[in-house]
């Protein structure tokens, strides 16, 4: 059995069939009576109206932090850009720009991790 797992093609096939088997599992269907839906609809609307200011505030707080996370994820791409600028662009005067981009690209993963750790705090309005 071990020789099967050493073959990368067979591993991929086993992985594909495993994922297909998991995704093809049945789902649970919930059947609600129309009478109970009619009775509970006004209560659900009251709960939604009560919670809507908090949900909007949470979305605004987390939206700004998600933009910071996206910006940091894009800044990771500055590292290969800086390497190209330092090597191929050096004769054309891009060496100093490449050094700056390498610095930005090296710091970006740490900023990304920091912003991801701050995401749960910013959802509740705590800013650092």
C-alpha positions, -999 to +999 in steps of 0.1 A: +000+000+000+029+024+007+041+022-030+007+036-040+011+067-019+046+073-032+033+079-067+022+116-071-003+108-098-021+082-077-021+106-047-038+132-068-064+107-080-071+095-045-074+131-033-098+140-061-120+110-054-119+117-017-130+153-022-157+142-046-169+117-022-171+142+007-189+168-015-214+143-028-227+135+007-264+143+012-276+173+030-302+176+057-335+191+046-355+210+071-393+209+067-412+237+084-449+240+087-464+270+070-484+279+101-452+281+122-435+302+096-465+327+096-464+329+134-426+334+136-422+358+107-431+390+127-407+379+155-379+373+130-385+408+115-383+424+150-351+406+157-336+417+124-346+453+130-331+452+165-298+437+153-294+457+121-275+487+136-249+463+152-245+443+120-239+474+100-214+487+125-196+453+125-195+453+087-180+489+086-154+480+112-143+448+096-145+462+060-117+487+068-096+460+083-102+437+053-090+465+030-058+467+050-054+429+048-058+430+010-033+459+007-008+439+027-014+408+005-007+428-026+025+443-010+040+408-008+043+410-046+067+439-042+095+415-033+098+398-067+092+431-084+121+446-064+143+417-073+136+422-110+143+459-107+176+453-089+188+428-114+174+435-148+165+472-142+199+482-126+214+494-159+183+516-164+184+533-130+158+511-112+182+498-085+172+522-057+135+517-065+141+479-064+157+481-029+127+500-016+104+474-031+124+446-016+121+462+018+084+467+014+080+431+002+099+417+032+079+436+057+045+429+041+040+393+054+045+405+090+020+434+085-004+409+070-002+385+100-006+415+124-037+428+105-052+393+104-047+390+142-064+424+147-094+415+126-114+400+155-107+430+176-118+455+149-151+437+144-160+448+179-147+483+174-114+480+192-086+497+173-049+496+179 
